[in-house]
Amino acid sequence: IEPPTYIYTQLNTYTVAQTSVNGSFPSTGFTGATFTVLPGGNKKASDYTWESDTNWVSVVDGVVTFTGTGTGSKVTITGTPTSGQGKIIKYSFTINRWFINSGVGMSWSDANRYCSSQPGYAMPSRFLLSSGKMDRSNITGRLWDEWGNLTKYTGSGFDAFPEFLWAFEQYDQWNHYFVMGSVALQGKFFDNSLYLAVCVRSL
């Protein structure tokens, strides 16, 4: 058994060198998130038969996709050489925070009510959404920092218009903070602006 050589964050070009079968990426998740497990040497993902041990995670030719709502249980991806020769690839990870969104724009107060109506969920701090910088050199723990441009994940709800995501923190009596889904930058704007509601649940 060996780990994959790299983890490639699908749709957003960032590659994580991997030396262990137990990885720290990803620790956040949402339905529609996807990344790729890359074998080493001159091997291709198509040289393996892939499977996931979890029903909310699918894997095809090394491309891992979150197809349902995540849990806090460890997920293991296994690639078995189709030739019957060579080492089996395994990669395990655990999601700590799960994110959902409204898919449509709404005011901050409506966004807060939306999250409160989802059992176990709450509006996140802006620093759970991003570091505020377009720097993915330390990608663990924040939504944008792990997944990059959220608007590229088709069908996730993050690809809806507008791309601005409400955060919990208040700037003043008229404004709350938001995060741009495409570039991670943080800002503040009027509470009656129609931005996406994003909700988070600890697993």
Backbone as a ProteinNet text record, in pm:
[ID]
protein_1_A
[PRIMARY]
IEPPTYIYTQLNTYTVAQTSVNGSFPSTGFTGATFTVLPGGNKKASDYTWESDTNWVSVVDGVVTFTGTGTGSKVTITGTPTSGQGKIIKYSFTINRWFINSGVGMSWSDANRYCSSQPGYAMPSRFLLSSGKMDRSNITGRLWDEWGNLTKYTGSGFDAFPEFLWAFEQYDQWNHYFVMGSVALQGKFFDNSLYLAVCVRSL
[TERTIARY]
85.2	0	88.5	51.4	125.7	28.2	70.2	-16.2	-6.6	-102.1	-84.8	32.9	92	204	155.9	41.8	-12.5	-164.3	-215	-357.8	-374.2	-457.6	-479.3	-619	-629.9	-762.4	-831.5	-927.3	-994.8	-1054.7	-1046.7	-1102.3	-1022.7	-941.7	-859.7	-718.1	-628.7	-498.6	-412.6	-414.4	-326	-294	-165.5	-122.6	-58.4	-100.1	-48.1	35.4	165.4	249.2	204.9	196.7	142.2	243.8	269.8	367	306	178.2	113.5	-22.4	-67.3	-201.3	-308.9	-273.5	-367.2	-338.8	-431.6	-409	-486.2	-440.3	-509.6	-604.6	-593	-684.2	-779	-907.8	-971.2	-1024.8	-1037.1	-1101.3	-1235.9	-1263.8	-1394	-1457.7	-1590.2	-1655.7	-1790.1	-1838.1	-1971.3	-2010.2	-2137.8	-2184.2	-2140.4	-2073.6	-2021.2	-1871.5	-1810.2	-1664.9	-1596.2	-1481.6	-1412.2	-1262.7	-1185.1	-1039.9	-990	-861.6	-806.3	-689.1	-689	-579	-486	-357.3	-263	-159.7	-148	-43.2	94.3	196.8	332.5	393.2	517.3	589.6	521.1	522.1	456.9	317.3	262.8	129.1	21.7	-89.3	-204.9	-320.3	-412.7	-527.5	-607.1	-608.5	-684.6	-620.4	-499.6	-433.7	-486	-580.3	-630.5	-782.3	-833.6	-977	-998.5	-1086	-1101.6	-1231.5	-1226.3	-1348.5	-1338	-1454.4	-1466.3	-1541.6	-1508	-1577.6	-1696.2	-1735.4	-1840.3	-1942	-2070.4	-2172.7	-2191.2	-2135.2	-2149.3	-2027.1	-1934.4	-1813.7	-1803.2	-1790.1	-1767.1	-1626.3	-1570.8	-1438.7	-1435.3	-1399.2	-1389.5	-1256	-1172.5	-1039.9	-963.7	-973.3	-900	-965.1	-1075.4	-1146.5	-1249.1	-1228.3	-1312.6	-1417.2	-1543.7	-1651.8	-1740.7	-1776.7	-1871.4	-2012.3	-2083.4	-2214	-2330.4	-2303.5	-2408.6	-2357.7	-2430.4	-2393.4	-2289.1	-2180	-2068.6	-2093	-2012.3	-2012.9	-1872	-1856.2	-1725.2	-1644.1	-1691.2	-1619	-1507.2	-1402	-1289.9	-1334	-1287.2	-1314.9	-1185.5	-1193.9	-1077	-1103.8	-1013.3	-1015.5	-911	-948.3	-857	-846.7	-723.4	-697.7	-620.6	-677.7	-615.9	-567.6	-439.2	-387.3	-469.8	-513.2	-593.9	-511.9	-380.3	-292.4	-272.1	-309.5	-285.4	-144.6	-63.7	73.7	93.6	180.7	207.1	131.1	160.1	101.3	-37.4	-119.7	-250.3	-230.8	-302.1	-299.5	-414.7	-383.4	-488.5	-469.1	-582.7	-579.6	-700.9	-675.1	-782.8	-784.5	-903.4	-920	-1046.4	-1057	-1173.7	-1222.7	-1351	-1411.2	-1450.8	-1408.8	-1440.8	-1556.3	-1570.8	-1678.4	-1746.4	-1879.4	-1958.4	-2036.1	-2032.5	-2095.3	-2211.5	-2317.4	-2428.2	-2452.8	-2531.4	-2563.1	-2704.2	-2753.8	-2892.5	-2911.8	-2805.1	-2816.7	-2881.2	-2934.6	-2995.3	-2955.6	-2953.8	-2918.1	-3029.7	-2991	-3087.3	-3018.5	-3097.3	-3041.5	-2970.2	-2889.3	-2817.5	-2914.1	-3020.6	-3113.8	-3183.8	-3220	-3280	-3179.6	-3052.8	-2947.9	-2929.6	-2933.7	-2919.5	-3036.3	-3156.9	-3274.2	-3264.6	-3215.1	-3199.9	-3109.5	-2993.8	-2901.6	-2959.9	-3029.2	-3089	-3197.1	-3256.9	-3362.9	-3307.9	-3176.2	-3112.9	-3057.5	-3109	-3067.8	-2916	-2857.7	-2714.8	-2624.6	-2681.3	-2600.2	-2608.3	-2506.6	-2502.7	-2425.5	-2441	-2360.7	-2215.3	-2120.6	-1979.6	-1914.5	-1809.8	-1719.2	-1657	-1622	-1556.5	-1422.7	-1360.3	-1231.8	-1246	-1368	-1391.4	-1412.1	-1453.1	-1472.4	-1341.6	-1257.5	-1128.8	-1035.7	-907.9	-808.2	-810	-882	-884.6	-775.8	-695.6	-585.1	-596.1	-554.3	-552.4	-421.9	-397	-274.3	-313.5	-285.9	-326.3	-206.2	-100.2	19.2	-6.8	-106.5	-147.3	-297.7	-339.8	-478.2	-571.3	-519.6	-603.1	-693.5	-821	-909.5	-1011	-986.5	-1082.5	-1139.2	-1264.1	-1334.4	-1264.5	-1246.3	-1184.5	-1038.3	-968.4	-826.1	-804.1	-900.4	-889.2	-933.9	-1042.5	-1106.2	-1085.7	-1035.4	-1014.6	-1145.5	-1148.7	-1263	-1389.3	-1474.9	-1594.4	-1696	-1690.7	-1789	-1767.2	-1654.8	-1626.1	-1689.3	-1741.5	-1797.7	-1944.3	-1965.3	-2098.1	-2196.5	-2313.8	-2418	-2403.9	-2301.1	-2278.3	-2360.8	-2419.6	-2486.8	-2393.8	-2264.8	-2166	-2145	-2192.4	-2181.2	-2299.7	-2387	-2503.1	-2461.5	-2545.6	-2523.6	-2603	-2547.4	-2412.1	-2310.4	-2182	-2076.4	-2038.7	-2102.6	-2068.5	-2137.8	-2063.3	-2111.5	-2120.1	-2237.6	-2253.4	-2173.9	-2111	-2045.1	-2120.9	-2092.8	-2169.4	-2136	-2010.3	-1966.4	-2030.1	-2066.2	-2121.8	-2010.4	-2017.1	-1920.2	-1968.6	-2093.6	-2158.3	-2308.1	-2388.2	-2531.6	-2599.5	-2532.3	-2591.7	-2525.5	-2409.1	-2328.7	-2280	-2270.8	-2204.7	-2094.3	-2005.9	-1895.8	-1943	-1871	-1892.6	-1757.7	-1759.1	-1640.6	-1676.2	-1585.4	-1606.2	-1574.3	-1668.2	-1650.2	-1542.8	-1513.3	-1414.5	-1272.5	-1251.7	-1114.3	-1083.5	-1174.5	-1149.1	-1141.7	-1148.5	-1134.4	-1254.4	-1228.6	-1332.5	-1370.2	-1495.6	-1542	-1663.3	-1725.1	-1848.7	-1943.7	-2074.5	-2173	-2305.2	-2399.3	-2528.4	-2603.2	-2670.7	-2739.5	-2852.3	-2906.2	-3015.7	-2965.6	-2834.8	-2779	-2815.4	-2832.2	-2874.8	-2753.2	-2698.2	-2581.9	-2622.1	-2533.5	-2563.9	-2555	-2648.5	-2637.9	-2548.8	-2449.5	-2363.2	-2375.2	-2390.1	-2406.8	-2304.1	-2259.8	-2157.5	-2201.1	-2160	-2186.5	-2059	-2024.3	-1909	-1947	-1856.2	-1883.7	-1806.6
-119.4	0	124.1	225.1	349.7	465.6	586.3	702.6	751.5	833.4	899.1	995.2	1025.8	1119.5	1262.7	1294.6	1429.6	1425.5	1531.8	1560.7	1690.6	1686.8	1803	1855.9	1983.3	2038.4	2068	1986.1	1988.9	2125.9	2168.9	2294.7	2416.4	2400.5	2511.1	2457.9	2502	2436.9	2462.9	2369.3	2370.6	2226.5	2195.6	2058.2	2042.1	1938.9	1909.3	1782.2	1792.9	1673	1588.6	1458	1369.4	1261.2	1243.4	1143.4	1039.2	1056.1	964.2	923.5	805.7	762.1	838.5	907.1	989.2	1136	1203.9	1341.7	1442.4	1567.3	1676.8	1750.3	1724.9	1783	1674.6	1709.1	1831.4	1814.1	1926.4	1923.3	1995.1	2062.2	2124.9	2059.9	2069	2008.1	2070.4	2043.6	2084.3	1992.8	1975.6	1891.7	1952.9	1873.2	1920.9	1948	1944	1960.6	1842.8	1867.1	1761	1785.1	1676.8	1682.8	1553.7	1551.5	1437.3	1377	1245.3	1169.1	1126.7	1162.3	1135.7	1031.5	921.9	823	879.9	813.4	857.2	789.5	828	767.6	794.6	694.6	709.5	648.3	626.4	567.7	674.2	629.6	714.5	666.3	757.4	718.5	606.7	605.3	503	364.5	357.7	228	157.9	222.3	169.9	158.2	66.8	60.8	131.4	231.8	318.4	290.9	306.6	294.5	380.1	417.5	490.9	403.8	417.1	336.8	411.8	523.2	609.8	641.7	638.9	654.2	797.5	897.7	1035.7	1083.3	991.8	1022.5	924	976.8	891.3	916.2	818.4	834.9	761	833.7	778.8	823.4	727.6	757.6	855.9	837.6	920.4	1052.5	1086.4	1211.8	1186.8	1250.1	1232.6	1343.1	1307	1405.7	1381.4	1490.1	1482.2	1492.4	1380.9	1374.2	1391.9	1389.9	1403.5	1480.7	1472.9	1544.7	1466.4	1534.5	1467.6	1438	1347.8	1314.9	1335.7	1319.8	1335.5	1207.3	1103.7	976.6	979.7	904.6	899	838.7	899.8	851.5	794.7	678.1	617.1	591.5	642.2	620.1	513.7	413.3	303.4	287.6	278.5	251.1	120.7	23.8	-107.3	-120.1	-154.1	-165.9	-263.4	-220.6	-307.4	-425.1	-408	-513.8	-625.5	-597	-693.1	-686.6	-595.3	-577.8	-436.5	-423.3	-292.2	-272.1	-161.4	-133.9	-71.4	-100.9	-37.4	103.5	200	337.5	356.8	415.9	451.6	596	664.5	801.1	820.8	864	884.5	1028.5	1079.2	1215.4	1220.6	1325.3	1344.8	1488	1505	1637.5	1685.9	1806.6	1865.6	1965.2	2031.3	2130.1	2110	2112.9	2095.6	2223.2	2266.9	2392.8	2367.4	2445.8	2448.5	2593.7	2617.8	2755.3	2762.5	2884.8	2906.3	2892.4	2911.1	2903.8	3025.1	3114.6	3239.5	3351	3475.1	3589.5	3630	3680.4	3729.1	3828.9	3905.2	4001.7	3929.1	4005.7	3941.9	3882	3953.4	3902.3	3776.3	3772.4	3651.5	3537.3	3570.1	3467.7	3408.8	3494.3	3447.7	3356.9	3395.2	3311.7	3179	3184.7	3062.7	2963	3010.6	2920.5	2869.3	2956	2915.7	2809	2806.4	2709.6	2573.3	2565.9	2439.5	2373.3	2259.2	2197.5	2176.9	2234.2	2215.9	2315.7	2400.5	2494.3	2635.6	2715.5	2855.9	2933.7	3064.7	3147.5	3144.3	3132.1	3124.4	3261.3	3264.9	3378.8	3394.3	3516	3535.9	3462.9	3440.3	3371.8	3219.5	3166.4	3026.9	3012.5	3121.8	3119.6	3141.3	3232.8	3256.7	3331.2	3328.5	3406	3551.8	3580.8	3716	3740.1	3637.2	3651.2	3542.3	3576.5	3477.8	3398.7	3338.8	3263.9	3129.1	3024.3	2890.4	2807.1	2875.3	2802.1	2723.9	2767.4	2693.1	2674	2562.9	2553.5	2488.8	2442.6	2363.5	2450.3	2415.2	2468.1	2571.5	2647.5	2748	2706.9	2741.1	2692.9	2734.6	2865.5	2910.6	2867.7	2874.3	2840.6	2695.5	2608.1	2468.8	2447.3	2510.6	2475.5	2577.3	2695.2	2795.5	2856	2896.9	2965.2	2880.2	2914.8	2835.1	2840.2	2946.5	2961.9	2860.8	2790.5	2693.4	2556.3	2535.7	2404	2398.3	2353.5	2352.8	2268.8	2327.4	2256.8	2260.4	2329.8	2335.8	2443.8	2533.8	2650	2768.7	2743.1	2851.2	2911.1	2841.8	2891.5	2981.6	3008.8	3094.2	3241.6	3327.6	3472.2	3526.9	3616.4	3671.1	3579.5	3611.6	3529.2	3570.2	3672.6	3720.7	3636.1	3603	3513.8	3590.5	3592.4	3662.4	3592.5	3673	3622.3	3673	3614.3	3645.6	3783.2	3827.3	3947	4075.3	4159.2	4290.1	4393.8	4479.4	4588.6	4712	4750.5	4857.7	4832.8	4929	4902.9	4884.1	4919.5	4905.4	4797.3	4749.1	4662.5	4536	4427	4304.8	4268.2	4181.7	4138.1	4033	4026.6	3921.4	3873.7	3761.3	3707.1	3682.3	3717.3	3690.2	3544.1	3472.7	3331	3299.2	3393.5	3365.5	3393.7	3498.8	3541.9	3555.3	3517.5	3508.1	3640	3751.9	3880.6	3908.7	3976.3	4011.6	4158.3	4189.9	4327.3	4343.4	4461.6	4485.7	4560.5	4535	4604.1	4609.1	4684.4	4707.4	4576.1	4567.1	4443.7	4403.9	4499.1	4464.8	4419.1	4406.2	4352.3	4204.8	4160.3	4022	3935.1	3875.2	3786.7	3645	3548.2	3409.4	3386.3	3310.6	3262	3138.7	3137	3020.2	2978.5	2849.4	2796.9	2686.3	2673.1	2574.3	2490.6	2363.5	2273.3	2198.2	2193.4	2114.8	1967.6	1882.6	1738.8	1664.5
0	0	0	-78.5	-83.1	-99.5	-57.7	-77.4	-221.4	-265.5	-395.4	-386.8	-500.5	-500.5	-481.9	-544.2	-535.1	-519.4	-457.7	-459.3	-537.2	-638.2	-724.3	-700.3	-659.7	-632.6	-765	-795.7	-924.1	-952.4	-1078.2	-1127.3	-1080.7	-979	-929.2	-912.6	-997	-1006.9	-885	-795.1	-679.2	-646.4	-634.1	-614.4	-477.8	-405.9	-273.4	-281.3	-250.6	-244.6	-126.7	-146.8	-44.8	-8.9	119.5	163.6	256.4	291.9	385	330.6	369.3	328.9	404.8	512.7	589.2	561.4	496	455.1	537.9	535.3	603.4	509.4	379.9	281.2	231	216.8	264.5	405.8	476.8	608.2	605.3	493	470.7	349.4	339.6	225.6	195.6	74.8	31.4	-84.6	-106.1	-215.5	-348	-429.4	-557	-555.4	-437.4	-429.9	-496.8	-559	-630.9	-632.4	-621.7	-632.5	-695.9	-733.9	-805	-729.2	-722.7	-663.8	-778.4	-767.4	-875.6	-834.4	-909.7	-882.3	-917	-869.1	-895.9	-1017.4	-1048.2	-1158.7	-1291.2	-1378	-1508	-1509.9	-1391.5	-1381	-1407.2	-1459.3	-1480.8	-1393.6	-1361.8	-1279.5	-1345.7	-1479.5	-1551.7	-1542	-1484.9	-1463.1	-1337.8	-1268.3	-1141.8	-1146.1	-1064.5	-1035.1	-902.4	-902.8	-785.9	-713.2	-580.5	-501.4	-375.6	-324.9	-199.4	-100.7	27.3	128.8	188	125.1	179.3	71.2	105.4	2	-46.8	24.6	-22.2	-100	-125.8	-203.2	-318.9	-440.7	-556.3	-609.5	-679.4	-740.2	-872.5	-978.2	-1113.7	-1173	-1210.3	-1265.4	-1177.3	-1047.9	-953.4	-919.1	-984.5	-956.6	-846.6	-733.1	-615	-612.1	-593.6	-591.2	-470.5	-401.7	-290.2	-348.8	-348.1	-412.6	-316.1	-187.3	-87.7	32.1	141.4	263.4	341.3	377.9	443.5	590.2	641.6	783.9	838.4	966.8	1029.5	1034	967.9	965.9	862.2	889	795.8	663.4	555	419.7	361.9	301.5	239.3	91.4	9.4	-134.8	-166.6	-244.9	-278	-429	-475.8	-616.6	-630	-698.3	-717.4	-861.6	-882.5	-1019.7	-1103.1	-1219.9	-1305	-1359.2	-1364.5	-1415	-1313.2	-1188.9	-1082.1	-1026.9	-1081	-1035.6	-984.2	-886.7	-828	-698.8	-633.5	-502.8	-515	-415.6	-402.8	-347.1	-403.9	-354	-255.9	-141.9	-46.4	-1.5	15.7	67.9	157.3	281.1	378.6	425.6	451.2	502.2	587.1	667.3	753.8	739.8	713.2	703.3	842.8	876.2	1006.6	1000.2	885.7	870.8	736.5	739	617.7	588.6	462.7	423.3	328.2	345.1	250.3	213.3	110.6	72.3	17.3	4.3	-37	-187	-265.9	-410.9	-474.2	-392.6	-441	-346	-398	-316	-222.1	-106.3	-7.7	85	158.9	252.8	366.7	443	553	654.6	689.9	791.2	741.5	612.1	556.3	553.5	525.8	525.4	665.2	764.6	902.4	939.8	898.8	925.6	849.7	728.4	649	720.6	768.5	837.8	968.7	1039.9	1167.2	1147.7	1027.7	1000.4	957.9	934.3	896	1022.1	1063.6	1190.8	1198.3	1304.6	1329	1259.5	1173.3	1095.4	1152.4	1120.2	1159.4	1053.5	1052	961.1	1006.6	914.4	952.1	966.8	1045.6	1045.9	908.7	872.8	743.7	737.3	853	854.9	845.3	856.1	821.3	670.4	605.9	461.3	387.1	435	368.7	463.2	427.7	502.1	458.7	350.3	295.7	193.8	165.4	70.7	-35.3	-157.1	-264.7	-259.1	-144.6	-119.8	-64.6	-141.9	-100.5	-57.2	-9.9	32.8	161.5	237.9	357.7	349.4	286.8	243.2	343.9	456.1	546	633.1	638.4	741.1	700.8	592.3	548	412.8	390.8	271.9	143.1	122	-2.7	-10.3	100.6	99.9	57.5	87.3	45.1	-98.9	-139.7	-266.9	-377.6	-345.5	-448.8	-496.8	-621.1	-680.4	-669.9	-576.8	-549	-662.5	-743.2	-850.5	-963.1	-962.9	-1068.7	-1043.3	-924.1	-891.1	-933.1	-1055.3	-1116.2	-1034.4	-1009.3	-936	-785.6	-735.8	-591.3	-522.3	-600.1	-543.7	-535.1	-517.1	-514.5	-653.3	-756.7	-893	-930.2	-834.8	-859.4	-855.8	-908.5	-901.3	-783.3	-699.8	-709.8	-641.9	-658.8	-602	-459.9	-405.1	-271.5	-164.8	-59.4	46.2	177.7	237.3	365.2	476.2	562.2	682.9	805.2	920.1	1040.7	1098.3	1087.5	1161	1107.5	1201.6	1169.2	1161.1	1059	1046.1	1121.3	1097.9	1172.8	1166.2	1206.9	1216.9	1081.3	972.6	839.4	753	795.3	708.2	780.2	704.1	749.6	650.1	694	608.3	507.8	396.7	297.8	245.6	174.4	108.3	-37.3	-127.1	-269.5	-297.8	-356.3	-380.9	-482.6	-573.5	-678	-631.9	-554.7	-524.4	-375.5	-287.2	-142.3	-69.1	-141.1	-74.6	15.1	127.1	222.3	206.6	234	228.7	316.7	309.5	385.3	294.6	316	234.4	308.3	249.1	313.2	335.4	449.9	489.4	394.6	317.4	226.5	89.9	74.1	-50.4	-63.6	-186.3	-210.4	-240.4	-133.4	-143.8	-103.5	-130.8	-95.8	55	107.9	245.3	245	331.9	350.9	496	519.9	654.9	677.9	801.5	833.7	953.1	951	1062.4	1095.5	1222.9	1265.9	1270.7	1225.2	1219.9	1328
[MASK]
+++++++++++++++++++++++++++++++++++++++++++++++++++++++++++++++++++++++++++++++++++++++++++++++++++++++++++++++++++++++++++++++++++++++++++++++++++++++++++++++++++++++++++++++++++++++++++++++++++++++++++

